[in-house]
Amino acid sequence: MPESHFVAPSDRSAEQVSGAKVVAQALKAQDVRYVFGVVGIPVTEIALAAQELGIRYIGMRNEQAASYAASAVGYLTGRPGVCLVVSGPGLIHALAGMANANMNCWPLIVIGGSSERNQETMGAFQEFPQAVRISIYGRPGACYVDIPADFVTVQVNVNSIKYKECCMPPPVTMAEASAVCLAASVIRSAKQPLLVIGKGAAYAHAEENIRKLVEQCKLPFLPTPMGKGVVPDNHANCVSAARSRALQFADVIVLFGARLNWILHFGLPPRYQPDVKFIQIDICAEELGNNVKPAVTLLGDINAVAKQLLEQFDKIPWQYPPESKWWKRLREKMKSNEAASKELASKISLPMNYYTVFYHVQEQLPKDCFLVSEGANTMDIGRTMLQNYLPRHRLDAGTFGTMGVGLGFAIAAALVAKDRSPGQRVICVEGDSAFGFSGMEMETICRYNLPIIVLVVNNNGVYQGFDADTWKEIVKFQDPVTVAPPMCLLPNSHYEQVMTAFGGKGYFVQTPEELQKSLKQTLEDTTKPSLINIMIEPQSTRKAQGLAATSLPLISEETLDLDFQQC
């Protein structure tokens, strides 16, 4: 990183270098590989300088999508992605991605170009190593670096610039040995144990040690949405299909990088037993004890702590009985829920429902693909039916529940896949309302010829819509502004034409046979992006929920019929 050794512009005795090139070199020195943005004065020069140094610059159509893409790169690679914006409205647009990165704990650096300052107030470019360190150390998150216009254009003596060495990965911290010993003891005493694997475990690359723990101790596990794939969804010990029952009746729950927020119902009754014991494993001390007081807290790197737990069970071997009543109850619930979903998926009536669509999509999905998903029912039902087999291969609305992230995430995943494993596919599953947030990124996808497959599950609305005939009757004699239901979108919109307008392939499908054929064609063609617009029943929804509100009293397992799609 450059230090504050700028030579006045009048000194031409040595080779000069622009501030833009210094910024670009500073980013390269910190192993930044991807920059996303929307250029304008004064940041255009930084984008050009970054490209000259081999940093990949991806020009997006909106700063919001750019910041989502940059944050996803941070999650997938462990090094912060960079979002380059202009000040004012550009930065304001990027704030959504910064907030989302903070909530998801993903490293992100946003660089904004602002108005000029007097040269005597110019400081060093020391912010970059600090920003990288802040974004990846402890709980990862977003950082903002403001660069005045005259920093970008100023010419300085190249010999006066000293670049800091690349910021090293964060140090690996371990939990206190006594706490690890206590945690192992609590697990051994459990009658109905459960491991919950969060996206923090995925980010920590804890898959090997967590899988060993699951298999060595014969423990049931449940992944959170982006924890899917840390241990494969088709593993014999995965109890996702009995999610609500597992959470409701477990007496000891081990949280691997999973927070007790709305996704896990805050850890409170009636979703949990009042006396359930939580063992909370997290990198962030501030997260420990939120909402519920844990029986044991393990502060440290999730992968390192998982290894510490394994060592305890190596010293004193222990296995949870695979033929226990708890396992029997979980398997029974999994079987009944899977049968209910299969019944819904097998319905041959048209338009299709969500379950039918996802059943046919799952049949053809490559096991190594990246799955990106957003939307209401589209995401909720999709996460139960679309399987993940590899860690860090699912991206969705996340902790913040953000709609509009899908296409930015898909672009980021496609770039990472292209560099790591050419030919690996990215499948982006969008609700029609979610697609509308960033649909113009279709042009970005086509401009860079990223072979992303976008599936728009189209129910003509937000949550639920109306068919074309009903819509016509509603607006027949009245102004749509005054009578159109707020959740309605224009029926039978041809979103596939957005893709074909930019040179990609588009498909409009209404039957399972059309869906199967179009998906097969898109998977076989790795040269172009595609969009499949899938029409479904406008009133299609999730299967009935058994626990309607968290204010209900605790009821017995025998009378409980909880739905495994529940968030």
C-alpha positions as CSV (number, residue, x, y, z in Angstrom):
1,M,0.0,0.0,0.0
2,P,1.3,3.5,-0.7
3,E,2.4,5.6,2.2
4,S,1.9,9.4,2.4
5,H,4.9,10.3,0.3
6,F,3.3,12.3,-2.5
7,V,5.6,14.6,-4.5
8,A,4.1,17.9,-5.6
9,P,2.7,17.9,-9.1
10,S,5.4,20.5,-10.1
11,D,8.2,18.0,-9.4
12,R,8.7,16.3,-12.8
13,S,12.2,15.0,-12.0
14,A,11.0,11.4,-11.7
15,E,8.5,9.1,-13.5
16,Q,4.9,10.1,-12.5
17,V,2.0,7.9,-11.8
18,S,-1.7,8.9,-11.4
19,G,-3.7,8.4,-8.2
20,A,-6.0,6.1,-10.1
21,K,-3.1,3.7,-10.9
22,V,-1.9,3.9,-7.3
23,V,-5.4,2.9,-6.1
24,A,-5.5,0.0,-8.6
25,Q,-2.1,-1.2,-7.6
26,A,-3.1,-1.0,-4.0
27,L,-6.1,-3.2,-4.6
28,K,-4.0,-5.7,-6.5
29,A,-1.5,-5.8,-3.7
30,Q,-4.3,-6.8,-1.4
31,D,-5.3,-9.7,-3.7
32,V,-8.5,-8.1,-4.9
33,R,-9.5,-10.0,-8.1
34,Y,-12.9,-8.6,-8.9
35,V,-14.3,-5.1,-9.0
36,F,-18.0,-4.5,-9.8
37,G,-19.4,-1.0,-10.3
38,V,-21.1,1.7,-12.3
39,V,-18.5,4.2,-13.6
40,G,-18.7,7.9,-13.6
41,I,-16.5,10.9,-12.6
42,P,-14.1,10.4,-10.9
43,V,-14.0,6.6,-10.7
44,T,-13.8,5.7,-14.4
45,E,-10.0,6.1,-14.3
46,I,-9.8,3.6,-11.4
47,A,-11.7,1.0,-13.3
48,L,-9.5,1.4,-16.3
49,A,-6.3,1.3,-14.2
50,A,-7.6,-1.9,-12.5
51,Q,-8.2,-3.6,-15.8
52,E,-4.7,-2.7,-16.9
53,L,-3.4,-4.6,-13.9
54,G,-5.4,-7.7,-14.6
55,I,-8.2,-7.1,-12.1
56,R,-11.5,-8.1,-13.5
57,Y,-13.9,-5.2,-13.8
58,I,-17.5,-6.0,-14.3
59,G,-19.7,-3.1,-15.2
60,M,-23.2,-3.5,-13.8
61,R,-26.4,-1.6,-14.6
62,N,-27.2,-0.5,-11.0
63,E,-24.9,0.1,-8.0
64,Q,-27.3,-2.0,-5.8
65,A,-26.7,-5.1,-7.9
66,A,-23.0,-4.3,-8.1
67,S,-22.7,-4.2,-4.3
68,Y,-24.6,-7.5,-4.0
69,A,-22.2,-9.1,-6.5
70,A,-19.1,-7.8,-4.7
71,S,-20.3,-9.1,-1.4
72,A,-21.1,-12.5,-2.8
73,V,-17.5,-12.7,-4.2
74,G,-16.3,-12.0,-0.6
75,Y,-18.3,-14.9,0.7
76,L,-17.3,-17.3,-2.0
77,T,-13.6,-16.5,-2.0
78,G,-12.8,-15.2,1.5
79,R,-11.3,-12.0,0.1
80,P,-13.4,-8.9,-0.2
81,G,-15.0,-8.1,-3.4
82,V,-14.9,-4.4,-4.4
83,C,-17.8,-2.2,-5.5
84,L,-16.8,1.0,-7.3
85,V,-19.3,3.8,-7.3
86,V,-19.6,7.6,-7.6
87,S,-20.6,9.6,-4.6
88,G,-24.2,10.8,-3.8
89,P,-26.8,8.6,-5.5
90,G,-24.3,6.0,-6.5
91,L,-23.2,5.4,-2.9
92,I,-26.8,5.5,-1.7
93,H,-27.7,2.8,-4.2
94,A,-24.8,0.7,-2.9
95,L,-26.0,1.0,0.7
96,A,-28.4,-1.9,0.3
97,G,-25.5,-4.2,-0.5
98,M,-23.5,-2.9,2.4
99,A,-26.3,-3.5,4.8
100,N,-26.8,-7.0,3.3
101,A,-23.1,-7.8,3.6
102,N,-23.1,-6.7,7.3
103,M,-26.1,-8.8,8.1
104,N,-24.7,-11.8,6.3
105,C,-21.2,-11.2,7.6
106,W,-19.6,-11.1,4.2
107,P,-16.5,-9.1,3.4
108,L,-17.1,-6.1,1.1
109,I,-15.2,-2.9,0.2
110,V,-17.1,-0.1,-1.4
111,I,-15.0,2.7,-3.0
112,G,-16.7,6.0,-3.7
113,G,-15.4,8.9,-5.7
114,S,-16.2,12.2,-4.2
115,S,-15.6,15.9,-5.0
116,E,-12.1,17.4,-4.9
117,R,-10.3,18.5,-1.8
118,N,-7.5,21.0,-1.4
119,Q,-4.2,19.1,-2.0
120,E,-2.8,20.0,1.4
121,T,-5.6,17.9,3.0
122,M,-4.6,14.8,1.1
123,G,-3.6,11.8,3.3
124,A,-2.1,8.5,2.5
125,F,-3.7,5.6,0.7
126,Q,-3.4,3.7,3.9
127,E,-7.1,3.0,4.1
128,F,-6.9,-0.1,1.8
129,P,-5.0,-2.5,4.1
130,Q,-7.1,-1.3,7.0
131,A,-10.3,-1.8,5.0
132,V,-9.3,-5.3,4.0
133,R,-8.4,-6.2,7.5
134,I,-11.6,-4.8,9.0
135,S,-13.7,-6.5,6.3
136,I,-12.3,-10.0,6.9
137,Y,-11.2,-10.1,10.6
138,G,-13.6,-11.1,13.3
139,R,-17.1,-10.9,12.0
140,P,-16.7,-10.0,8.3
141,G,-18.7,-7.1,6.9
142,A,-18.7,-4.0,4.7
143,C,-16.2,-1.1,4.7
144,Y,-16.3,2.2,2.8
145,V,-13.3,4.1,1.4
146,D,-13.9,7.6,0.1
147,I,-11.6,8.9,-2.6
148,P,-11.7,12.6,-3.6
149,A,-11.5,13.3,-7.3
150,D,-8.1,15.0,-7.0
151,F,-6.7,11.8,-5.4
152,V,-7.6,10.1,-8.7
153,T,-6.1,12.6,-11.1
154,V,-3.1,13.8,-9.1
155,Q,0.4,12.8,-10.5
156,V,2.9,11.7,-8.0
157,N,6.5,10.5,-8.0
158,V,6.4,6.7,-8.6
159,N,9.5,6.2,-6.4
160,S,7.7,7.8,-3.5
161,I,5.0,5.1,-3.4
162,K,5.5,2.2,-1.1
163,Y,2.9,-0.6,-1.2
164,K,1.9,-2.5,1.9
165,E,2.1,-6.3,1.8
166,C,-1.1,-8.2,1.3
167,C,-3.2,-8.4,4.4
168,M,-3.0,-12.0,5.7
169,P,-6.1,-14.1,6.4
170,P,-7.5,-13.6,9.8
171,P,-5.8,-15.5,12.7
172,V,-7.4,-18.7,13.7
173,T,-8.8,-18.5,17.2
174,M,-9.8,-21.5,19.4
175,A,-12.3,-21.9,22.1
176,E,-11.3,-22.3,25.8
177,A,-10.4,-26.0,26.4
178,S,-12.6,-26.2,29.5
179,A,-15.6,-24.9,27.5
180,V,-15.0,-27.5,24.8
181,C,-14.8,-30.2,27.4
182,L,-18.1,-29.0,28.9
183,A,-19.8,-28.9,25.4
184,A,-18.8,-32.5,24.7
185,S,-20.2,-33.5,28.1
186,V,-23.5,-31.8,27.3
187,I,-23.7,-33.5,23.9
188,R,-23.1,-36.9,25.5
189,S,-25.9,-36.4,27.9
190,A,-28.4,-35.4,25.2
191,K,-31.5,-37.6,24.7
192,Q,-32.6,-35.7,21.5
193,P,-29.5,-33.9,20.1
194,L,-29.4,-31.8,17.0
195,L,-26.6,-30.0,15.1
196,V,-27.6,-26.8,13.2
197,I,-25.1,-25.8,10.5
198,G,-25.2,-22.2,9.5
199,K,-23.6,-20.2,6.7
200,G,-20.9,-19.2,9.2
201,A,-19.7,-22.8,9.1
202,A,-19.7,-22.6,5.3
203,Y,-17.6,-19.4,5.3
204,A,-15.2,-20.9,7.8
205,H,-14.6,-23.9,5.5
206,A,-15.6,-26.2,8.4
207,E,-17.1,-28.9,6.1
208,E,-14.5,-31.6,6.7
209,N,-14.5,-31.4,10.5
210,I,-18.3,-31.0,10.8
211,R,-18.9,-34.0,8.6
212,K,-16.5,-36.1,10.6
213,L,-18.4,-35.1,13.8
214,V,-21.7,-36.0,12.3
215,E,-20.6,-39.4,11.1
216,Q,-18.4,-40.3,14.1
217,C,-21.1,-39.4,16.6
218,K,-24.1,-40.4,14.5
219,L,-25.8,-37.1,15.1
220,P,-28.7,-35.6,13.2
221,F,-28.1,-32.3,11.5
222,L,-30.1,-29.5,10.0
223,P,-28.6,-26.9,7.7
224,T,-29.8,-23.3,7.6
225,P,-30.5,-22.1,4.0
226,M,-26.9,-21.1,3.2
227,G,-25.5,-23.8,5.4
228,K,-26.8,-26.3,2.9
229,G,-24.0,-28.4,1.4
230,V,-21.5,-28.1,4.2
231,V,-22.6,-31.7,4.7
232,P,-24.5,-32.8,1.6
233,D,-28.3,-32.6,1.7
234,N,-28.6,-36.2,0.7
235,H,-26.5,-37.4,3.7
236,A,-28.3,-40.0,5.8
237,N,-28.1,-37.8,8.9
238,C,-29.7,-34.8,7.3
239,V,-33.1,-34.1,8.8
240,S,-34.2,-31.1,6.7
241,A,-37.4,-32.8,5.8
242,A,-38.4,-32.9,9.5
243,R,-37.1,-29.4,10.3
244,S,-39.8,-28.2,12.5
245,R,-40.0,-31.4,14.5
246,A,-36.3,-31.5,15.0
247,L,-36.2,-27.9,16.3
248,Q,-39.3,-28.3,18.4
249,F,-38.3,-31.4,20.3
250,A,-34.5,-31.4,20.5
251,D,-33.1,-31.1,24.0
252,V,-29.5,-30.1,23.0
253,I,-28.9,-28.0,20.0
254,V,-25.3,-27.2,18.8
255,L,-25.2,-24.1,16.6
256,F,-22.3,-24.0,14.2
257,G,-22.2,-20.4,12.9
258,A,-26.0,-20.1,13.0
259,R,-27.6,-17.2,14.7
260,L,-30.8,-17.4,16.8
261,N,-32.6,-14.8,14.6
262,W,-35.9,-14.9,12.7
263,I,-34.6,-17.8,10.5
264,L,-34.4,-20.0,13.6
265,H,-37.4,-18.4,15.3
266,F,-35.1,-16.7,17.9
267,G,-34.6,-19.9,19.8
268,L,-37.9,-19.4,21.7
269,P,-41.0,-21.5,22.5
270,P,-43.2,-22.8,21.0
271,R,-40.7,-23.5,18.3
272,Y,-38.4,-25.0,20.9
273,Q,-38.6,-26.7,24.2
274,P,-38.5,-24.2,27.1
275,D,-35.5,-26.0,28.7
276,V,-33.6,-26.7,25.5
277,K,-29.8,-26.4,25.9
278,F,-28.0,-24.5,23.2
279,I,-24.2,-24.9,22.6
280,Q,-23.4,-21.7,20.6
281,I,-20.2,-21.7,18.4
282,D,-19.4,-18.3,16.8
283,I,-16.5,-16.1,15.8
284,C,-18.2,-13.0,17.2
285,A,-18.4,-12.5,21.0
286,E,-21.3,-10.1,20.6
287,E,-23.4,-12.8,19.0
288,L,-23.1,-15.2,22.0
289,G,-26.2,-15.2,24.2
290,N,-28.5,-13.2,21.9
291,N,-32.2,-14.0,22.6
292,V,-31.4,-17.1,24.6
293,K,-28.7,-17.8,27.2
294,P,-26.7,-20.8,26.0
295,A,-25.7,-23.7,28.2
296,V,-22.2,-23.4,26.7
297,T,-20.5,-20.7,24.5
298,L,-17.6,-21.5,22.3
299,L,-15.9,-18.4,20.9
300,G,-13.6,-19.0,18.1
301,D,-13.1,-20.0,14.5
302,I,-15.9,-22.5,13.6
303,N,-13.6,-24.9,11.8
304,A,-11.1,-24.9,14.6
305,V,-13.7,-25.4,17.3
306,A,-15.3,-28.3,15.4
307,K,-11.9,-29.9,15.3
308,Q,-11.6,-29.3,19.1
309,L,-14.9,-31.1,19.6
310,L,-13.8,-34.0,17.4
311,E,-10.7,-34.3,19.6
312,Q,-12.8,-34.7,22.7
313,F,-14.8,-37.5,21.0
314,D,-11.5,-39.1,19.9
315,K,-10.2,-39.2,23.5
316,I,-13.5,-40.6,24.8
317,P,-15.4,-42.3,21.9
318,W,-19.2,-41.8,21.9
319,Q,-22.0,-42.3,19.5
320,Y,-25.6,-41.4,19.6
321,P,-27.7,-44.6,19.2
322,P,-28.9,-44.7,15.6
323,E,-31.9,-46.8,16.6
324,S,-33.1,-44.4,19.3
325,K,-36.7,-43.2,19.7
326,W,-35.5,-39.7,18.6
327,W,-34.1,-41.0,15.3
328,K,-37.3,-43.0,14.8
329,R,-39.5,-40.0,15.2
330,L,-37.4,-37.9,12.9
331,R,-37.4,-40.5,10.2
332,E,-41.1,-41.0,10.5
333,K,-41.7,-37.2,10.0
334,M,-39.3,-37.0,7.2
335,K,-41.1,-39.9,5.4
336,S,-44.5,-38.3,5.8
337,N,-43.4,-34.8,4.7
338,E,-41.5,-36.2,1.7
339,A,-44.6,-38.1,0.7
340,A,-46.8,-35.0,1.0
341,S,-44.4,-33.0,-1.2
342,K,-44.2,-35.9,-3.7
343,E,-48.0,-36.0,-4.0
344,L,-48.1,-32.2,-4.7
345,A,-45.2,-32.6,-7.2
346,S,-47.1,-35.4,-9.1
347,K,-50.2,-33.3,-9.8
348,I,-50.8,-33.1,-13.5
349,S,-53.2,-30.2,-13.5
350,L,-52.2,-27.0,-15.3
351,P,-51.0,-24.4,-14.6
352,M,-48.2,-26.2,-12.6
353,N,-47.6,-25.6,-8.9
354,Y,-44.3,-24.9,-7.2
355,Y,-43.7,-28.5,-6.2
356,T,-44.2,-29.8,-9.7
357,V,-41.7,-27.2,-11.1
358,F,-39.0,-27.9,-8.5
359,Y,-39.4,-31.7,-8.8
360,H,-38.6,-31.5,-12.5
361,V,-35.8,-28.9,-12.0
362,Q,-34.2,-31.1,-9.3
363,E,-34.2,-34.1,-11.6
364,Q,-31.8,-32.4,-14.0
365,L,-29.7,-30.2,-11.7
366,P,-25.9,-30.9,-11.9
367,K,-24.7,-31.8,-8.4
368,D,-21.8,-29.3,-8.5
369,C,-23.9,-26.3,-9.7
370,F,-24.2,-23.0,-7.8
371,L,-27.8,-22.5,-6.8
372,V,-29.0,-18.9,-6.4
373,S,-32.5,-18.3,-5.2
374,E,-34.8,-15.4,-4.2
375,G,-38.5,-14.8,-3.9
376,A,-41.1,-15.6,-1.3
377,N,-42.6,-19.1,-1.9
378,T,-40.1,-19.6,-4.7
379,M,-37.2,-19.5,-2.3
380,D,-39.0,-21.1,0.7
381,I,-40.2,-24.2,-1.2
382,G,-37.1,-24.3,-3.4
383,R,-34.8,-24.6,-0.5
384,T,-36.5,-27.8,0.6
385,M,-36.7,-29.4,-2.8
386,L,-33.5,-28.3,-4.6
387,Q,-30.5,-30.1,-3.1
388,N,-27.0,-28.8,-2.4
389,Y,-24.1,-31.2,-2.2
390,L,-21.2,-28.8,-1.9
391,P,-20.4,-26.0,0.6
392,R,-20.8,-22.4,-0.4
393,H,-22.8,-23.3,-3.5
394,R,-26.1,-21.8,-2.4
395,L,-26.8,-18.1,-2.3
396,D,-30.2,-16.6,-1.3
397,A,-31.9,-13.6,0.4
398,G,-30.0,-14.4,3.6
399,T,-30.3,-13.0,7.1
400,F,-31.7,-9.6,5.8
401,G,-34.3,-11.3,3.6
402,T,-33.2,-9.0,0.8
403,M,-35.0,-9.2,-2.5
404,G,-33.1,-8.2,-5.6
405,V,-29.9,-10.0,-4.7
406,G,-30.3,-12.9,-7.1
407,L,-28.8,-11.7,-10.4
408,G,-25.9,-9.9,-8.7
409,F,-25.2,-13.1,-6.8
410,A,-25.5,-15.2,-9.9
411,I,-23.0,-13.0,-11.8
412,A,-20.5,-13.3,-8.9
413,A,-20.9,-17.0,-8.8
414,A,-20.5,-17.4,-12.5
415,L,-17.2,-15.4,-12.4
416,V,-15.8,-17.5,-9.6
417,A,-16.9,-20.7,-11.2
418,K,-15.3,-19.6,-14.5
419,D,-12.0,-19.1,-12.8
420,R,-12.1,-22.2,-10.6
421,S,-13.9,-24.8,-12.6
422,P,-14.8,-23.9,-16.2
423,G,-18.0,-25.5,-17.2
424,Q,-19.6,-25.4,-13.7
425,R,-23.1,-24.1,-14.0
426,V,-25.0,-21.4,-12.1
427,I,-28.7,-21.8,-11.8
428,C,-30.6,-18.7,-10.6
429,V,-34.1,-19.4,-9.4
430,E,-36.2,-16.2,-9.2
431,G,-39.8,-15.4,-8.3
432,D,-41.3,-13.0,-10.9
433,S,-41.5,-10.2,-8.4
434,A,-37.9,-10.7,-7.3
435,F,-36.7,-10.7,-10.9
436,G,-38.1,-7.2,-11.3
437,F,-35.7,-5.7,-8.8
438,S,-32.6,-6.2,-11.1
439,G,-33.9,-7.5,-14.4
440,M,-31.7,-5.2,-16.4
441,E,-28.7,-7.2,-15.3
442,M,-29.7,-9.5,-18.1
443,E,-27.7,-7.1,-20.3
444,T,-24.7,-7.5,-18.0
445,I,-25.0,-11.3,-18.1
446,C,-25.1,-11.2,-21.9
447,R,-22.4,-8.6,-22.3
448,Y,-20.0,-10.8,-20.5
449,N,-21.5,-14.0,-22.0
450,L,-21.9,-15.7,-18.6
451,P,-23.7,-19.0,-19.2
452,I,-26.1,-18.5,-16.3
453,I,-29.5,-20.3,-16.4
454,V,-32.2,-18.0,-15.0
455,L,-35.5,-19.7,-14.0
456,V,-38.3,-17.2,-13.4
457,V,-41.1,-19.0,-11.5
458,N,-44.0,-16.8,-12.7
459,N,-47.2,-16.6,-10.6
460,N,-48.2,-13.1,-11.9
461,G,-47.6,-11.4,-8.6
462,V,-46.0,-10.9,-5.2
463,Y,-46.8,-14.0,-3.1
464,Q,-49.9,-14.6,-5.3
465,G,-51.3,-13.2,-8.5
466,F,-54.3,-13.5,-10.8
467,D,-54.8,-15.3,-14.1
468,A,-55.2,-13.2,-17.2
469,D,-59.0,-13.6,-17.4
470,T,-59.5,-12.5,-13.8
471,W,-57.2,-9.5,-14.4
472,K,-59.2,-8.4,-17.4
473,E,-62.4,-8.5,-15.5
474,I,-60.9,-6.5,-12.6
475,V,-59.7,-3.7,-14.9
476,K,-62.4,-3.9,-17.5
477,F,-64.3,-0.8,-16.6
478,Q,-62.0,0.8,-14.0
479,D,-58.6,2.4,-13.7
480,P,-56.0,-0.3,-12.7
481,V,-54.4,2.3,-10.4
482,T,-57.5,2.3,-8.3
483,V,-58.6,-1.4,-8.4
484,A,-55.5,-3.5,-9.1
485,P,-54.7,-5.6,-6.0
486,P,-51.3,-4.5,-4.6
487,M,-49.8,-7.9,-4.9
488,C,-50.7,-8.2,-8.6
489,L,-48.2,-8.0,-11.5
490,L,-49.1,-8.0,-15.2
491,P,-50.3,-11.6,-16.0
492,N,-48.3,-13.7,-18.4
493,S,-45.4,-11.3,-18.7
494,H,-42.8,-12.6,-21.2
495,Y,-39.7,-12.2,-19.1
496,E,-37.8,-14.5,-21.4
497,Q,-37.9,-11.7,-24.0
498,V,-35.7,-9.6,-21.8
499,M,-33.0,-12.2,-22.2
500,T,-33.5,-12.7,-26.0
501,A,-33.4,-8.9,-26.4
502,F,-29.7,-9.0,-25.4
503,G,-28.8,-12.1,-27.3
504,G,-29.4,-14.9,-24.8
505,K,-31.9,-17.7,-25.2
506,G,-35.4,-17.5,-23.8
507,Y,-38.1,-20.0,-23.2
508,F,-41.8,-19.6,-22.2
509,V,-43.0,-22.9,-20.7
510,Q,-46.4,-23.9,-19.3
511,T,-46.2,-27.7,-19.0
512,P,-43.8,-30.2,-17.3
513,E,-42.8,-31.5,-20.7
514,E,-41.8,-28.0,-21.9
515,L,-39.9,-27.4,-18.7
516,Q,-38.0,-30.6,-19.0
517,K,-37.1,-30.0,-22.6
518,S,-36.0,-26.4,-22.2
519,L,-33.9,-27.1,-19.1
520,K,-32.2,-30.0,-20.9
521,Q,-31.3,-27.7,-23.8
522,T,-30.0,-24.9,-21.6
523,L,-27.8,-27.3,-19.6
524,E,-26.4,-28.8,-22.8
525,D,-25.5,-25.3,-24.1
526,T,-22.6,-23.8,-22.2
527,T,-22.0,-21.0,-24.6
528,K,-24.9,-18.7,-23.9
529,P,-27.0,-17.5,-21.0
530,S,-30.7,-18.6,-20.9
531,L,-33.9,-17.6,-19.2
532,I,-36.8,-20.0,-18.7
533,N,-40.1,-18.3,-17.9
534,I,-42.1,-20.9,-16.0
535,M,-45.9,-20.2,-15.7
536,I,-47.5,-21.6,-12.6
537,E,-50.9,-21.4,-10.9
538,P,-51.2,-17.8,-9.6
539,Q,-52.7,-19.0,-6.4
540,S,-50.1,-21.7,-5.8
541,T,-48.6,-21.6,-2.4
542,R,-46.8,-23.8,0.2
543,K,-48.6,-26.8,1.7
544,A,-50.5,-26.0,4.8
545,Q,-48.6,-24.8,7.9
546,G,-49.2,-26.7,11.1
547,L,-48.0,-24.0,13.5
548,A,-49.7,-20.8,12.6
549,A,-48.2,-18.4,15.1
550,T,-45.5,-18.2,17.7
551,S,-48.0,-17.2,20.3
552,L,-49.6,-20.7,20.4
553,P,-49.1,-22.7,23.5
554,L,-46.7,-25.7,23.5
555,I,-48.5,-28.7,22.2
556,S,-47.6,-32.4,22.2
557,E,-45.8,-34.0,19.4
558,E,-48.7,-36.4,18.7
559,T,-51.0,-33.5,17.8
560,L,-48.4,-31.4,16.0
561,D,-48.2,-31.4,12.2
562,L,-45.4,-29.0,11.4
563,D,-44.4,-28.2,7.9
564,F,-40.8,-28.7,6.9
565,Q,-40.9,-25.8,4.5
566,Q,-41.4,-23.3,7.4
567,C,-38.5,-20.8,7.5
